């Protein structure tokens, strides 16, 4: 006996499910939410999109013998059309959201700032970035301690009133950065 199948993970392809997904995506929801709205699992939606993209590429590819577009099965046609509608729905949602931001920008400076940060990040994104590094910008050194060494150090510490000294081996084989930060 295997793992029980998730009943919402439908495999049957029908226009009603595809339409629900496209309508949901046009509102700007995530792929996972669109799948739930159509009562299918996210994995099924990803499969349909993958198969639709493949079918669309097959349709657009010209047959070398005839010079005509590829011929699709009814299922492939349905998936290719769905893929294109899905892409259009995503673009529509993006356009709608940008229109809202543009309309609010004259009233609220934050809307304009948000737009500029995301559309022109090279010029307007925040510059507060964090980088973790070792001393002088060098790589962080890591050390490996063998379990046996820890045990012997703890035993020795108990015998010597708590003084623990662990032998360590460096795992860092990283090259040293030069004066301008380049690795040698």
C-alpha positions as CSV (number, residue, x, y, z in Angstrom):
1,X,0.0,0.0,0.0
2,X,1.4,3.4,-1.1
3,X,1.1,6.9,0.1
4,X,-2.5,8.1,-0.2
5,X,-2.9,10.5,-3.1
6,X,-3.9,14.1,-2.4
7,X,-7.5,14.3,-3.8
8,X,-6.9,18.0,-4.8
9,X,-4.0,16.8,-7.1
10,X,-6.1,16.3,-10.2
11,X,-4.5,15.0,-13.3
12,X,-7.5,15.4,-15.6
13,X,-7.1,18.4,-17.9
14,X,-10.2,20.4,-18.5
15,X,-11.1,23.9,-19.6
16,X,-12.8,24.9,-16.4
17,X,-9.7,24.4,-14.3
18,X,-7.5,26.2,-16.8
19,X,-9.9,29.1,-17.0
20,X,-10.0,29.4,-13.1
21,X,-6.2,29.5,-13.1
22,X,-5.9,32.2,-15.8
23,X,-8.6,34.4,-14.0
24,X,-6.7,34.0,-10.7
25,X,-3.3,34.8,-12.3
26,X,-4.8,38.0,-13.9
27,X,-5.6,39.3,-10.4
28,X,-1.9,39.0,-9.4
29,X,-2.0,36.0,-7.1
30,X,0.8,33.5,-6.8
31,X,1.0,30.3,-8.7
32,X,0.2,28.3,-5.6
33,X,-2.9,30.4,-4.8
34,X,-4.1,30.0,-8.4
35,X,-3.7,26.3,-8.1
36,X,-5.7,26.1,-4.9
37,X,-8.4,28.3,-6.4
38,X,-8.8,25.8,-9.2
39,X,-8.8,22.9,-6.7
40,X,-5.6,21.3,-8.1
41,X,-2.2,20.9,-6.5
42,X,0.7,23.2,-7.4
43,X,2.7,20.2,-8.8
44,X,-0.1,19.6,-11.4
45,X,-0.1,23.3,-12.4
46,X,3.7,23.3,-12.8
47,X,3.4,20.2,-15.0
48,X,0.6,21.7,-17.1
49,X,2.8,24.9,-17.6
50,X,5.8,22.8,-18.5
51,X,3.9,20.7,-21.0
52,X,2.2,23.8,-22.3
53,X,5.5,25.6,-22.9
54,X,6.8,22.4,-24.7
55,X,3.7,22.2,-26.8
56,X,3.9,25.9,-27.7
57,X,7.5,25.5,-28.8
58,X,6.5,22.5,-30.9
59,X,3.8,24.5,-32.5
60,X,6.1,27.3,-33.3
61,X,8.8,25.1,-34.7
62,X,8.6,24.6,-38.5
63,X,8.7,21.1,-39.9
64,X,11.8,20.9,-42.1
65,X,10.1,18.8,-44.7
66,X,7.0,20.9,-45.2
67,X,8.0,24.3,-43.8
68,X,4.7,24.3,-41.8
69,X,4.3,24.7,-38.1
70,X,4.2,21.5,-36.0
71,X,1.0,19.7,-35.6
72,X,-0.3,19.3,-32.1
73,X,-2.7,16.8,-30.5
74,X,-5.9,18.2,-29.0
75,X,-4.4,17.9,-25.5
76,X,-1.2,19.7,-26.7
77,X,-3.2,22.4,-28.3
78,X,-5.2,22.9,-25.0
79,X,-1.9,23.1,-23.0
80,X,-0.2,25.4,-25.5
81,X,-3.1,27.8,-25.5
82,X,-3.3,27.6,-21.7
83,X,0.4,28.5,-21.4
84,X,0.0,31.5,-23.6
85,X,-3.1,32.7,-21.7
86,X,-1.3,32.1,-18.4
87,X,1.6,34.3,-19.6
88,X,-0.8,37.0,-20.7
89,X,-2.6,36.9,-17.4
90,X,0.7,37.4,-15.5
91,X,1.5,40.4,-17.8
92,X,-2.0,41.8,-17.2
93,X,-1.6,41.6,-13.5
94,X,1.8,43.3,-13.6
95,X,0.4,46.1,-15.8
96,X,-2.6,46.6,-13.5
97,X,-0.4,46.8,-10.4
98,X,2.0,49.2,-12.0
99,X,-1.0,51.4,-13.1
100,X,-2.2,51.5,-9.5
101,X,1.3,52.6,-8.3
102,X,1.6,55.2,-11.0
103,X,-1.8,56.7,-10.1
104,X,-0.9,56.8,-6.4
105,X,2.6,58.3,-6.9
106,X,1.5,61.9,-7.2
107,X,-0.3,61.5,-3.8
108,X,2.1,59.3,-2.0
109,X,5.9,59.6,-2.4
110,X,6.4,56.0,-1.2
111,X,4.6,54.7,-4.3
112,X,7.0,56.6,-6.5
113,X,10.0,55.5,-4.5
114,X,8.8,51.9,-4.6
115,X,8.4,52.0,-8.3
116,X,11.8,53.6,-8.9
117,X,13.6,51.1,-6.6
118,X,12.2,48.2,-8.5
119,X,12.2,49.4,-12.1
120,X,15.6,51.1,-11.9
121,X,17.4,49.3,-9.1
122,X,20.9,50.3,-10.4
123,X,20.1,53.9,-9.7
124,X,17.4,53.9,-7.0
125,X,17.6,50.7,-4.9
126,X,18.7,50.9,-1.3
127,X,22.4,50.4,-0.9
128,X,22.5,48.9,2.5
129,X,23.9,45.5,1.8
130,X,25.5,43.2,4.4
131,X,28.4,40.9,3.8
132,X,29.9,38.5,6.2
133,X,33.6,38.0,6.1
134,X,36.6,37.3,8.3
135,X,39.2,39.8,9.5
136,X,40.3,42.3,6.8
137,X,37.6,41.1,4.4
138,X,39.2,37.6,4.2
139,X,37.1,34.5,4.0
140,X,35.6,33.3,7.3
141,X,37.9,30.6,8.7
142,X,36.2,27.3,9.6
143,X,37.6,24.7,11.9
144,X,37.0,21.0,12.2
145,X,37.2,19.3,15.5
146,X,37.0,15.5,15.7
147,X,34.5,14.1,18.2
148,X,37.3,11.9,19.7
149,X,39.3,15.1,20.3
150,X,36.4,16.8,22.1
151,X,35.9,13.7,24.3
152,X,39.6,13.6,25.2
153,X,39.7,17.3,25.9
154,X,36.6,17.1,28.1
155,X,38.2,14.2,30.0
156,X,41.4,16.1,30.4
157,X,39.4,19.2,31.6
158,X,37.7,17.1,34.3
159,X,41.1,15.9,35.4
160,X,42.6,19.4,35.4
161,X,39.8,21.3,37.1
162,X,38.0,22.5,34.0
163,X,40.6,23.9,31.7
164,X,39.7,22.8,28.2
165,X,42.0,23.1,25.2
166,X,40.8,21.7,22.0
167,X,43.1,20.8,19.2
168,X,41.7,22.0,15.9
169,X,42.4,21.5,12.2
170,X,41.7,24.4,9.8
171,X,39.5,23.4,6.8
172,X,40.1,26.7,5.0
173,X,42.0,26.2,1.9
174,X,40.8,29.6,0.6
175,X,43.3,31.7,-1.3
176,X,44.4,34.9,0.4
177,X,43.0,38.2,-1.1
178,X,45.5,40.6,-2.5
179,X,45.7,44.3,-1.7
180,X,42.9,45.2,-4.0
181,X,40.7,42.3,-2.9
182,X,41.5,39.9,-5.8
183,X,42.1,36.3,-4.9
184,X,45.5,34.9,-5.8
